[in-house]
């Protein structure tokens, strides 16, 4: 049975971070070898609710534009302006995020690095410390205690 990459991409509703969702969309688009024209059309199809309205409106604004890369970039820019994280939201997510069963350490690290970029943390040492502390804080208590036992040695 053939496997379609786009079946693993959840539609974007606007309730999650657009930057993280866009990364997944770009991965699927790259693997599927979509052209810029296809990306600008498919991104609208992968939207729900107000996000779909914004995507459709921004695509309509560029209907006379012949350059498909510019059309796609305009749609992404409009969605990013509407749904990207604000500094206070990134801080809240970084400091209050809890571990979910489907989470992976790599996924959490990528998510937290995105928050650190929004917060403009550029020092490698500060990033490492904040990343470690945020990751430890989100882990279940029993996992955190087991890690702390190893750190004592």
C-alpha positions in Angstrom: 0.0 0.0 0.0 1.5 3.4 -1.0 2.2 5.8 1.8 1.4 9.5 1.4 3.5 11.9 3.6 0.7 14.4 3.8 -1.4 12.0 5.7 0.8 12.5 8.8 0.5 16.3 8.8 -2.3 17.6 11.0 -4.1 20.7 9.7 -3.1 23.9 11.3 -5.9 25.5 13.3 -4.1 28.4 14.9 -4.1 27.0 18.4 -0.5 25.8 18.1 2.7 27.5 17.2 2.8 28.3 13.5 6.6 28.1 13.3 6.7 24.5 14.6 3.8 23.5 12.3 5.5 25.1 9.3 8.6 23.1 9.9 6.6 19.9 9.5 4.8 21.3 6.4 8.1 22.1 4.8 9.4 18.6 5.6 6.4 17.0 3.9 6.6 19.5 1.0 10.3 18.8 0.5 9.9 15.0 0.7 6.9 15.2 -1.7 8.8 17.5 -4.1 6.1 20.1 -4.2 6.8 23.1 -6.3 6.3 26.7 -4.9 3.0 26.8 -6.7 1.9 23.6 -5.1 3.1 24.7 -1.6 1.1 27.9 -1.9 -2.0 26.0 -2.8 -1.5 23.1 -0.4 -0.8 25.3 2.6 -4.4 26.7 2.3 -5.8 23.1 2.2 -3.9 22.3 5.4 -5.5 25.1 7.3 -8.7 25.1 9.5 -10.9 27.9 10.8 -9.5 31.4 11.0 -6.1 30.1 9.8 -7.7 29.0 6.6 -9.4 32.4 6.1 -6.0 34.2 6.5 -4.2 31.8 4.2 -6.9 32.0 1.5 -7.1 35.8 1.8 -3.3 36.2 1.6 -3.2 33.9 -1.5 -6.0 35.9 -3.1 -4.0 39.1 -2.5 -1.3 37.7 -4.7 -3.4 36.3 -7.5 -1.8 38.6 -10.1 1.7 37.7 -9.0 3.4 35.4 -11.5 6.3 34.4 -9.2 5.2 31.4 -7.2 8.0 31.7 -4.6 6.7 35.2 -3.8 3.1 34.0 -3.6 4.1 31.3 -1.2 6.3 33.6 0.9 3.5 36.1 1.2 1.1 33.4 2.5 3.7 32.2 5.0 4.5 35.7 6.2 0.8 36.5 6.8 0.2 33.3 8.7 3.4 33.9 10.7 2.3 37.4 11.6 -1.1 36.1 12.8 0.0 32.9 14.6 3.6 33.2 15.7 4.5 33.2 19.3 4.9 36.4 21.3 7.8 36.7 23.8 5.5 36.3 26.8 3.9 33.2 25.2 7.2 31.6 24.5 8.3 32.2 28.1 5.1 30.7 29.5 5.4 27.6 27.3 9.1 27.2 28.1 8.4 27.4 31.9 5.1 25.5 32.1 5.3 22.8 29.5 4.5 19.3 30.8 5.6 16.0 29.3 3.0 14.1 27.3 3.1 10.4 26.5 3.7 11.0 22.8 6.7 13.4 23.5 10.3 12.6 22.7 13.4 14.2 24.1 14.5 15.3 20.6 11.1 16.8 19.9 11.0 18.7 23.3 14.5 20.0 22.7 13.5 21.3 19.2 10.4 22.9 20.7 12.3 24.5 23.5 15.0 25.8 21.1 12.2 27.5 19.1 11.0 29.2 22.3 14.6 30.4 23.1 14.9 31.9 19.6 11.6 33.8 20.2 13.1 35.0 23.5 16.3 36.1 21.7 18.6 34.0 23.9 21.7 33.9 21.8 24.4 33.0 24.4 25.3 29.3 23.9 25.8 28.9 27.7 22.5 30.6 28.6 20.7 28.5 26.0 22.2 25.3 27.3 21.3 26.1 30.9 17.7 27.2 30.1 17.2 24.2 27.8 18.4 21.8 30.5 16.3 23.4 33.2 13.2 23.5 31.1 13.6 19.9 30.0 14.1 18.7 33.5 11.1 20.7 34.8 8.8 19.2 32.2 9.7 15.6 32.9 7.6 13.4 35.1 8.8 13.5 38.8 10.0 9.9 38.8 12.1 10.4 35.7 13.6 13.6 37.1 14.5 11.9 40.4 16.2 9.0 38.5 18.3 11.5 36.5 19.2 13.5 39.6 20.5 10.3 41.2 22.9 9.8 38.3 24.0 13.4 38.6 25.0 13.0 42.3 27.6 10.4 41.4 
